[in-house]
């Protein structure tokens, strides 16, 4: 019995040490107020997404009509679209970590600015937890909201990009990405106010994975990836105020 009692005492002491260290760490970070903040923003970890959303909504309130808007998750957010395309009429409404559900929650604010064109790419953050048909249904609701709020906006659905699991296991399956894209392409084909742009195909290797030349982690793009994306969408910006270069 003595060894068992020693193990129990050691386990208790280790647990007490862990709890004490946790309490001290929370205290240094701000105590109860820190815990309250983390609980409120537990979906995005740092509160970054919530802060950026508030910032973008304040920008939406003052944004003139007729802009060209890019909407999406971190892949869109990281693109310096105005600089890439050489015109201030291009604005970025990407938010890191966004899912189609979050975009649906905020798309009315974006559409309320009455953009001339809206480029949308999302879905990869959803496919780890949701069936592609659920993701497609939210996509459809996003499109319907834009059409209702801003009937004059041209909508461009950009394919959800494949991943490269040889670089890093992303927990995403390119077969499901392809199924989602097939549904989205069908949606665009049935609606004369929506166009389909298969960006993913241009960024994929011969096996259908995100090409190593265009990514640094198997999901997000590097500079070459954004340059390739830019080349794909330039024809859809012809005839606008964007100075294509």
Phi, psi and omega in degrees: 000332185299314179300321180296318180295322178296320178295319179296317179296317179297319179297318179297316180296320178295318178296319178296319179297319179295314179298317180298316179296320179295315179299317180296320180295316179296320179299316180295329182277351178131004175067223185300321181296324177294316179299318179299318179296315182295324177293320181295324185248031186294339182286336181240004172082299188252352185086001182300312183299317179296319179294318179293322178300314178300319180297313182293324178295324177292325176291321178302321184298335183248004186280127178295156178291161173090006179285167173252118191245134174254124183239137178170204182259210184296331180294320176287316183303322184285349179279124178276074193295317180298317179290318178304314189264355172073033180205138181286351179282356177264124182236150185255121176240037174274144177227123179304134179086357184293142172252174176295330178295317179292320178297320177301322180295331186248356188293333180296323177296318179292312181296332179295346176279356180056058179292152176286323179220144178229120179257123185240131171218125179199186173112330185292329178286340180279324194290350174284342186230341187236150174295145183299332178288327174295318179296317179299320180298321177290324174303313181299320178295323177298312179299315180299322179295315179298317181296323180288314185283324184224079186302336182273359183278132173273129185253131178243112176272117178261135185301144172296130185287145172290171177244173175233099184280353174285333176279315180203138177287104185274349185075011179244146183247126183293338174297318178288325175301316180296321179295318177298316181296324177297320177295318181292321177298322177295321177299315180295322182294334182268358186229118184285357176259003182235135176241149181256130176235115183272074178297321183302321180298322181289338183258001184266153173273186185294341179266002179087005176273159172300123185299135179303332181291344187247004184219154177251347182220008180092352180229307185271158186265152171262187182300319179296325178296316179293324177296321178293317177301313179304315181299325181291320186270348183306318180300333180279353178256356177297142179085005177253184179282358180288130178277092183293130182215000000 
